[in-house]
């Protein structure tokens, strides 16, 4: 009597890890559900009859986008100011983030050479700078903008300073993490042979991490552009302030034209990031 061959293991057990996946999914839902309840998340409201009617009326006002010569001239001027606010703020943030990165990046520590452990004063300074970066990035740029508008008045200066403070905390943290995750042989060799921290950064850690650092910096510039638009709603100048005025006047055509400019700005930032990464290999 001919025996029937046993089914292959893959057929008998199509997914050996299915129990773990189901368990993780159930746990995630149990954790997420109270958060959704606490946030009063009710997506069904979007599909309510009154909500849909209001949405259609709102979108109908967007067409056609405003395109009069006077408005386009105003739009160009405000767009340039928005880009200038973002660029100036990011530049100031870099002036604070780069020195902070040199301090908090452990792989650039000279005191750990030989023993592998940092000296107590170096560790204390490093932790102090880390907490400063935590403080800076914990306060959203919109809150900083509100504070500076109260201190120095309306205008782009408030937006520049707000971006500089928040983004210096973000850039310093992420730069240090990028450098820490890269190959450390070259920087360790430079430090062991008497090189300075700056030399170890420029000639050891930076060449390998340059592409990722540039990509993140351009991404933060893109975020700064969006942030400067939002800060315009509290009087920090740029496109945001103009959009706030257009929305209060129910000028949907002007709002849609400014939204198109936002899309173009983000697309340009993405193109710049791509070209820079390509040049850096």
C-alpha positions as CSV (number, residue, x, y, z in Angstrom):
1,X,0.0,0.0,0.0
2,X,1.5,3.3,-1.1
3,X,1.9,5.8,1.6
4,X,0.7,9.4,1.1
5,X,3.6,11.9,1.4
6,X,3.3,14.4,4.2
7,X,2.5,17.9,3.3
8,X,5.5,20.3,3.3
9,X,6.2,22.3,6.5
10,X,5.3,25.6,4.7
11,X,1.9,24.2,3.8
12,X,1.2,22.9,7.3
13,X,2.5,26.1,8.9
14,X,1.9,29.0,6.4
15,X,2.9,31.7,8.9
16,X,4.8,30.4,12.0
17,X,4.8,33.9,13.5
18,X,1.1,34.6,13.2
19,X,0.5,34.3,17.0
20,X,3.0,37.0,17.7
21,X,1.6,39.3,15.1
22,X,-1.9,38.9,16.3
23,X,-0.8,39.4,19.9
24,X,1.1,42.6,19.1
25,X,-1.9,43.9,17.1
26,X,-4.3,43.3,19.9
27,X,-1.9,45.0,22.4
28,X,-1.5,48.0,20.1
29,X,-5.2,48.4,19.8
30,X,-5.7,48.1,23.5
31,X,-3.1,50.8,24.1
32,X,-4.4,53.1,21.2
33,X,-8.1,52.9,22.1
34,X,-7.9,54.9,25.3
35,X,-5.8,57.6,23.5
36,X,-8.4,57.9,20.8
37,X,-11.1,58.2,23.4
38,X,-9.2,60.8,25.4
39,X,-8.5,62.9,22.2
40,X,-12.2,62.8,21.3
41,X,-11.3,61.5,17.8
42,X,-14.6,61.3,15.9
43,X,-13.9,60.9,12.1
44,X,-17.6,60.3,11.4
45,X,-18.2,64.0,11.8
46,X,-16.3,64.7,8.5
47,X,-19.0,62.7,6.6
48,X,-21.9,64.3,8.3
49,X,-24.3,66.1,5.8
50,X,-23.7,69.6,7.2
51,X,-19.9,69.0,7.3
52,X,-19.9,67.8,3.7
53,X,-21.9,70.8,2.6
54,X,-19.6,73.2,4.4
55,X,-16.6,71.5,2.9
56,X,-17.9,71.8,-0.6
57,X,-18.8,75.5,-0.2
58,X,-15.3,76.1,1.3
59,X,-13.6,74.4,-1.6
60,X,-15.7,76.1,-4.2
61,X,-14.4,79.5,-3.0
62,X,-10.9,78.3,-3.9
63,X,-11.5,78.3,-7.6
64,X,-10.1,80.0,-9.5
65,X,-6.9,80.9,-7.6
66,X,-6.3,84.7,-7.4
67,X,-4.0,85.8,-10.3
68,X,-4.3,89.5,-10.6
69,X,-1.0,91.3,-11.3
70,X,-1.2,93.2,-8.0
71,X,-1.9,90.1,-6.0
72,X,0.9,88.1,-7.7
73,X,3.4,90.9,-7.0
74,X,2.3,90.8,-3.3
75,X,2.5,87.0,-3.3
76,X,6.0,87.1,-4.7
77,X,7.2,89.6,-2.0
78,X,5.6,87.6,0.8
79,X,7.0,84.3,-0.5
80,X,10.5,85.8,-0.6
81,X,10.1,87.0,3.0
82,X,8.9,83.6,4.1
83,X,12.0,81.9,2.5
84,X,14.2,84.6,4.0
85,X,12.8,84.0,7.5
86,X,13.3,80.2,7.3
87,X,16.8,80.5,5.9
88,X,17.9,83.1,8.4
89,X,16.4,81.2,11.3
90,X,18.0,77.9,10.2
91,X,21.4,79.7,9.7
92,X,21.3,81.0,13.3
93,X,20.2,77.5,14.5
94,X,23.2,76.0,12.8
95,X,25.5,78.5,14.6
96,X,24.2,77.0,17.9
97,X,23.7,73.4,16.8
98,X,27.2,72.7,15.4
99,X,29.1,73.7,18.6
100,X,26.6,71.8,20.7
101,X,27.1,68.7,18.4
102,X,30.9,68.9,19.0
103,X,30.3,68.9,22.8
104,X,27.6,66.2,23.1
105,X,28.9,63.7,20.6
106,X,30.6,61.0,22.7
107,X,32.7,59.6,19.8
108,X,34.5,63.0,19.6
109,X,35.4,63.0,23.3
110,X,39.1,63.2,24.0
111,X,38.8,62.3,27.7
112,X,37.5,58.8,26.9
113,X,40.7,57.8,25.0
114,X,42.5,54.9,26.5
115,X,40.0,54.1,29.2
116,X,36.8,54.3,27.1
117,X,35.1,56.3,29.9
118,X,34.7,60.1,29.9
119,X,36.0,62.2,32.8
120,X,33.5,63.5,35.3
121,X,33.9,67.2,34.2
122,X,33.5,66.3,30.5
123,X,30.4,64.2,31.3
124,X,28.9,67.0,33.4
125,X,29.4,69.6,30.6
126,X,28.0,67.2,28.0
127,X,24.9,66.5,30.1
128,X,24.3,70.2,30.7
129,X,24.4,70.9,26.9
130,X,22.1,68.0,26.3
131,X,19.5,69.5,28.8
132,X,19.8,72.9,27.1
133,X,19.0,71.3,23.7
134,X,16.1,69.5,25.3
135,X,14.8,72.8,26.7
136,X,15.1,74.6,23.3
137,X,13.3,71.9,21.3
138,X,10.7,71.3,23.9
139,X,9.1,74.7,23.3
140,X,7.4,74.8,19.9
141,X,8.5,77.5,17.5
142,X,5.0,78.9,17.6
143,X,5.2,79.5,21.3
144,X,8.6,81.1,21.0
145,X,7.1,83.4,18.2
146,X,4.3,84.4,20.5
147,X,6.8,85.3,23.2
148,X,9.0,87.3,20.9
149,X,6.0,89.1,19.3
150,X,5.1,90.3,22.8
151,X,8.8,91.3,23.5
152,X,9.9,92.9,20.2
153,X,6.6,93.5,18.4
154,X,5.1,92.2,15.1
155,X,7.4,91.3,12.3
156,X,9.8,88.7,10.8
157,X,12.4,89.1,13.5
158,X,10.2,87.2,15.9
159,X,9.9,84.3,13.4
160,X,13.6,84.2,12.8
161,X,14.4,84.0,16.5
162,X,11.7,81.4,17.1
163,X,13.1,79.1,14.4
164,X,16.7,79.6,15.6
165,X,15.9,78.5,19.1
166,X,13.7,75.5,18.4
167,X,15.8,74.2,15.5
168,X,19.1,74.5,17.2
169,X,17.8,72.0,19.8
170,X,16.5,69.7,17.1
171,X,19.6,69.9,14.8
172,X,22.1,69.4,17.7
173,X,20.4,66.3,18.9
174,X,19.9,64.6,15.5
175,X,23.4,65.6,14.3
176,X,25.0,63.9,17.3
177,X,22.9,60.8,16.7
178,X,23.9,60.6,13.1
179,X,27.6,61.0,13.9
180,X,27.3,58.4,16.7
181,X,25.8,55.8,14.4
182,X,28.5,56.1,11.8
183,X,31.8,54.2,11.6
184,X,34.1,55.6,14.3
185,X,37.5,54.1,13.2
186,X,38.7,57.2,11.4
187,X,37.8,59.7,14.1
188,X,39.2,57.5,16.8
189,X,42.5,57.3,14.9
190,X,42.7,61.1,14.5
191,X,42.0,61.7,18.2
192,X,44.5,59.0,19.3
193,X,47.2,60.6,17.2
194,X,46.7,64.1,18.7
195,X,44.0,65.5,16.4
196,X,41.5,68.0,17.7
197,X,37.8,67.4,18.1
198,X,37.2,69.7,15.1
199,X,39.7,67.7,12.9
200,X,38.1,64.4,14.0
201,X,34.7,65.8,12.9
202,X,35.8,67.3,9.6
203,X,38.1,64.5,8.4
204,X,36.9,61.5,10.4
205,X,33.1,61.5,11.0
206,X,31.8,64.0,8.5
207,X,32.8,62.4,5.2
208,X,30.8,59.3,6.0
209,X,27.8,61.1,7.4
210,X,27.7,64.1,5.1
211,X,24.9,62.8,2.9
212,X,22.6,62.1,5.8
213,X,23.5,65.3,7.5
214,X,22.8,67.4,4.4
215,X,19.5,65.5,3.8
216,X,18.3,66.2,7.3
217,X,19.4,69.8,7.2
218,X,17.5,70.5,4.0
219,X,14.5,68.7,5.5
220,X,14.7,71.0,8.5
221,X,14.8,74.0,6.1
222,X,11.6,72.7,4.5
223,X,10.1,72.4,8.0
224,X,11.3,75.9,8.8
225,X,9.4,77.2,5.7
226,X,6.3,75.6,6.9
227,X,6.9,76.8,10.4
228,X,7.4,80.4,9.3
229,X,4.0,80.2,7.5
230,X,2.3,79.1,10.7
231,X,4.1,81.7,12.8
232,X,2.8,84.3,10.4
233,X,-0.7,83.7,11.9
234,X,0.6,85.2,15.2
235,X,2.2,88.3,13.5
236,X,5.6,87.0,12.6
237,X,5.3,88.2,8.9
238,X,5.5,86.3,5.6
239,X,2.9,84.3,3.8
240,X,1.2,83.1,7.0
241,X,0.3,86.6,8.0
242,X,-1.1,87.4,4.6
243,X,-3.0,84.1,4.6
244,X,-4.6,84.9,7.9
245,X,-5.8,88.2,6.5
246,X,-7.2,86.5,3.3
247,X,-9.0,83.9,5.4
248,X,-10.6,86.5,7.6
249,X,-11.8,88.3,4.4
250,X,-13.1,84.9,3.1
251,X,-10.9,85.4,0.0
252,X,-10.7,81.7,-1.0
253,X,-9.0,82.4,-4.3
254,X,-6.1,84.1,-2.5
255,X,-5.8,81.3,0.0
256,X,-5.7,78.6,-2.8
257,X,-3.0,80.6,-4.6
258,X,-0.9,80.7,-1.4
259,X,-1.4,77.0,-0.9
260,X,-0.1,76.3,-4.4
261,X,3.0,78.4,-3.5
262,X,3.5,76.2,-0.3
263,X,3.5,73.1,-2.5
264,X,6.0,74.6,-4.9
265,X,8.3,75.6,-2.0
266,X,8.3,72.1,-0.5
267,X,8.9,70.5,-4.0
268,X,11.9,72.9,-4.5
269,X,13.3,71.9,-1.1
270,X,12.9,68.2,-2.0
271,X,14.7,68.8,-5.3
272,X,17.5,70.6,-3.6
273,X,17.9,67.8,-1.1
274,X,18.0,65.2,-3.9
275,X,20.6,67.1,-5.9
276,X,22.9,67.6,-2.9
277,X,22.7,64.0,-1.9
278,X,23.5,63.0,-5.4
279,X,26.6,65.2,-5.4
280,X,27.8,63.8,-2.1
281,X,27.4,60.3,-3.4
